[in-house]
Amino acid sequence: MSVPSNVRRFEALLYASLMLDALSVAVQDRTPNAEMTEQMIMTASLLAGGMILLLVYFVWLAAHRRKNWPRWVLAAALALSVISLGQIIGERGLELDSAIEIVSCALTTIGLYFSFTGDAQGWFNA
């Protein structure tokens, strides 16, 4: 059975979003200060990288193994990302990394929309 077109769109958009997330982590301000030591910055970067790899695995599980639950985990991660992004923009204003995150959230939203509509509806197992 061939992969439905909406599932291919879902996969491509979410991989693009995760690539932007990696770019966003790369351009974040990593200047140590009184609040953030070098060790804390490195730990945060490694955690962000690990989270991105985990989400890549979830996209793969949903698209290739036809699992339904990773879509819901990705939707929950999107909701948390939007809340976090709102707080970051409220504190620091719009910076390069937060602008990249806005585009990433938009791509994820569109990708998840494709995963729940059209020919993708019968693709995922429970």
C-alpha atoms as one frame of an Amber mdcrd trajectory, in Angstrom:
protein
   0.000   0.000   0.000   1.390   3.396  -0.946   1.641   6.257   1.519  -1.244
   8.742   1.159  -0.325  12.215  -0.096  -1.467  13.935   3.112   0.821  11.680
   5.150   3.750  12.573   2.871   2.917  16.270   3.340   2.668  15.770   7.110
   6.080  14.086   7.189   7.791  16.673   4.984   6.351  19.659   6.868   7.231
  18.261  10.273  10.780  17.375   9.215  11.135  20.934   7.859   9.793  22.286
  11.140  12.259  20.215  13.159  15.086  21.374  10.911  14.073  24.965  11.695
  13.991  24.079  15.393  17.586  22.868  15.128  18.498  26.117  13.356  16.762
  28.086  16.101  18.811  26.314  18.768  21.962  27.072  16.767  21.301  30.841
  16.598  20.230  31.314  20.212  22.257  33.715  22.315  24.738  31.550  24.219
  26.585  34.287  26.042  27.224  33.246  29.654  26.031  35.686  32.289  25.062
  35.719  35.969  21.813  33.839  35.265  23.175  31.279  32.750  26.570  29.657
  33.154  28.378  27.905  30.296  27.425  24.525  31.737  23.722  25.456  31.882
  23.827  26.685  28.277  25.475  23.455  27.109  22.947  21.345  29.010  20.030
  23.290  27.533  21.447  22.896  24.023  21.965  19.146  24.473  18.440  18.727
  25.862  17.006  20.665  22.919  18.954  18.461  20.490  17.763  15.306  22.230
  14.165  16.522  22.123  14.441  17.254  18.403  15.762  13.721  17.775  12.899
  12.253  19.804  10.350  14.245  17.797  11.985  13.095  14.531  11.432   9.527
  15.748   7.776  10.306  16.516   7.241  11.701  13.004   8.821   8.548  11.567
   6.622   6.322  13.764   3.490   8.117  12.630   4.339   8.244   8.931   6.004
   4.866   8.411   4.729   2.638  11.211   1.205   4.098  10.995   1.043   4.802
  14.738  -1.660   7.184  15.904  -0.349   8.178  19.341   2.750  10.053  18.068
   0.471  12.501  16.243  -1.171  13.369  19.548   2.213  13.711  21.269   3.329
  16.030  18.453   0.128  18.066  18.840   0.744  18.377  22.602   4.362  19.405
  21.938   3.073  22.055  19.526   0.695  23.415  22.153   3.519  23.634  24.703
   5.791  25.268  22.117   3.205  27.937  21.330   2.727  28.705  25.044   6.504
  28.864  25.585   6.980  31.003  22.486   4.350  33.459  23.718   6.161  33.786
  27.052   9.561  34.243  25.391   8.258  36.913  23.023   6.562  38.644  25.967
   9.833  38.741  27.916  12.425  39.457  25.235  10.462  40.614  22.219  10.824
  39.251  18.720  14.359  37.971  18.087  15.797  35.843  15.291  15.373  32.547
  17.144  11.767  33.333  18.122  10.942  34.384  14.532  12.287  31.025  13.335
  10.155  29.307  15.996   7.033  31.096  14.722   7.631  29.683  11.237   8.357
  26.267  12.763   5.074  26.304  14.716   3.180  27.301  11.570   4.739  24.417
   9.605   3.909  21.981  12.414   0.312  23.206  12.549  -0.133  22.746   8.806
   1.564  19.348   8.899  -0.638  18.128  11.742  -3.686  19.405   9.876  -2.697
  17.212   6.925  -2.252  14.213   9.233  -5.836  14.468  10.479  -7.602  15.233
   7.175  -8.169  13.847   3.697  -6.631  10.557   2.688  -4.580  10.391   5.915
  -7.623   9.592   8.057  -7.559   5.832   7.463  -3.764   5.525   7.482  -3.000
   5.611  11.195  -3.560   2.677  13.545  -4.554   3.194  17.154
